[in-house]
Amino acid sequence: MKIHKNITGFLLGCLAGIVDVIPMILQKLTWDANISAFCMWAGAGFIISAVNLKIKGALKGLVVSFIMVLPVLVLVGWQDIRNIIPIFIMTAILGSLLGYAEGKINGNKQ
């Protein structure tokens, strides 16, 4: 039985959210930040699986993830731009991996 591609994307996004939140918990960041990051990745996984961009999976994941994290970058970097560096790095890594994995699992040709 094949799972619908949007459910697969959502589940992959939840996995990415867990990977992103683990170092945040170790840094003792607030729970609202942890929950926000997890929800962003769960949503990113769903949207990556739902959007029909004619680009490779890793690039699609990168584009969608950076569009989604842009408001967070503005809020976090408002007082000190250096605070966005870890967010930027994790978004690049997890967004690319999420797009790649979604493409491989769901059999996208792009």
N, C-alpha and C positions, 0 to 999 in steps of 0.2 A: 504494500500500500504506500503510495507516494504522498508525502506531506505537501500541502499547498506551499508555494514558494514564499508567500508573505509570512506564513508561520515560521518557516525555516529562517527567513531573514530576521524576524523578531527574536527567535531563540539564539541565533548567532549574535545578535546585538546584545542580548542579555549576557551572553558569555563575555563579550568585549567589555560590557559594563562591570562585570565582576573583576576582570583583569585590571581595569582602570581604577576601581575603588579600593582594591587591596593596598596599594601604596598610600592611598589617601588615608585609610584607616590607620596604617602604621605611622603616618605623620600626625595623627590625632586631629585631622581636620573635622569641622563640624558635620553633624549628620545631615543637615540640609544640603551641604555641598556634595556629600557622598550620594545621597538620594538623587540629587539633580544630575550628577554625572552618570549614574546608572540609567536613569530615565532617558537621558540624551542618547546613550548608546543603544538602548532598546528601540527607541524611535528611529535612530539612524539605520539600524538593521532592517526595520520594516520598510523605510523609505527607499533604501538602496535596492531592496528586492522589488519594489513597486514601480520605481522610476524606469523609463525606457530611454536612457541616454545611449547613443551609439558609440560608446567608448569601452575600452577594456575594463574588466571588473575592478581591478585595483585602483585605476584612475577614477572610476565612478564612485568608489567608496571614499576616496580622498576628497573629491569635489563635494559630495553630499555631506560628509562629516564636517568639512571646514565651513560650509554654509550654515550648518546647524550650530556650530560652536562659536560663530562670529559674535553673537551678543554676549556670550560669556567672556570672550577675549576683551571686549570693550569694558565690561564691568570690572573684571579682575585687573586689567592693565591700566585702569584709570589713574590710580595713584602711583603705581610703580610698574613701568613697562616690563621690567625683568620678571615679574610674576607670571607672565604669560608663556615663558619659555617651556616649562614642563608640560603645560596644556598643549602647546603647539606641537611638541615632540610626540606626546601620546596620541594626539589626534592624527598626526601623519602616519604613525606606525599602525595604530588600531584601525583607522579608516581604510588604509590600503589593504590590510589583512582581511578586514571584514568584507570589503568589496570583492577581493580575490576569492575568499572562501564561499561567499554567496554565489558567485559566478560558477565556480567549480561544482558545488552541490546542486544548484538548480539548472546546470547545463546550459548556461548562457553562451552564445557563440561569440560574443564581443569580447 
